[in-house]
Structures are given as structure tokens and as C-alpha cells.
């Protein structure tokens, strides 16, 4: 009986070590991609909010049908989006616009006189390709990538078109007391 069981321990240990290392490698790669996805979502949110702020500065909220304010808003919003992307890294490199939305960023100014008349919005899709993975390259040669989408809507505070455009840039919370120590 002892002769049949001799040498079984070594193959079992080798198999166990391989399985544990494979699980650790998978956990490292999944965590890397999850972190990159979170960074991409954060960059997309920041870019969409910066573009929405540009809409407010341009006065599009009060004059959604005005072509001159829309042109100014688009130019300013694209500048803001590009600046935000340079400041936000995804996997150690500046975030990039990716092409699942055409054009990217996508602007929606609504149609005056319809149910979609009011609040302009902007949609930004941010991502990164060629992400560094350590062990998943064993199974696939395709580069890993992540992307995230964010949409920001700009509220028209006046509810109507106003001349000159109302462009409130900051609203002080009157109801919430300041609780700083």
C-alpha cells in the first residue's frame, strides 16, 4: 500500500501552486481593469460637467434656439472637455475620447416648441486602449480597453428664453446651513 502512495504529494503541490498562481494572476488583471474603468468614469463625469458649465457660461440655457450661443457653447465645451481629459489619467495616461458616440462629445440643444425644448445636454464617452495587463495576455493577444459614458444636462433656471440670456453660474444653497467647525 505504501508503494502506491509514494510520490503523490509533489504532483498535488505543483498542481495546487499553479491553481493559486492562476487565481492571483486573474485577480490582479481584473483589479487593474476595474481601476481603469473607475478612472475612465471619473474622467467622463468631469468632462461632461465641464462641458455643461460651458453651456451655462455661453448662455445656452436661456436661449437654446440661438445659433450664435450654440456655436460659442460648442467651441467652449470642446475646449473644456479637452482640458479636463488632459488632467485626468486612465491607467497612467491622459484620458481619451472614444468613438462609440458620433460626434464625441455629443451636444443636444433640444428643439424649441416641442417636449424636448428646454435643457441642453452633453454626452461624453471616455476610454483608454492598450491597458497593461500582466497575465491575461497568455489567453488573448487582443489589447484590453475600457470606456465610460457620462451625460450632463444643463437646467434652464428661468424656464423661458430671456434677452439677455440668464446665465447663473453658481447657486448658493439657502436651505442648507453651513456646519463647518
CORBEL-V799133 format. One record per helix or strand of 3 or more residues. SS is the DSSP state (alpha for helix, beta for strand). FROM is the first residue (numbers start at 1). TO is the last residue. Records with the same first field share a line. If there is no record, write none. Layout:
SS->FROM-TO ; FROM-TO
This chain:
alpha->2-5 ; 8-58 ; 67-87 ; 136-138
beta->106-108 ; 121-131 ; 144-153
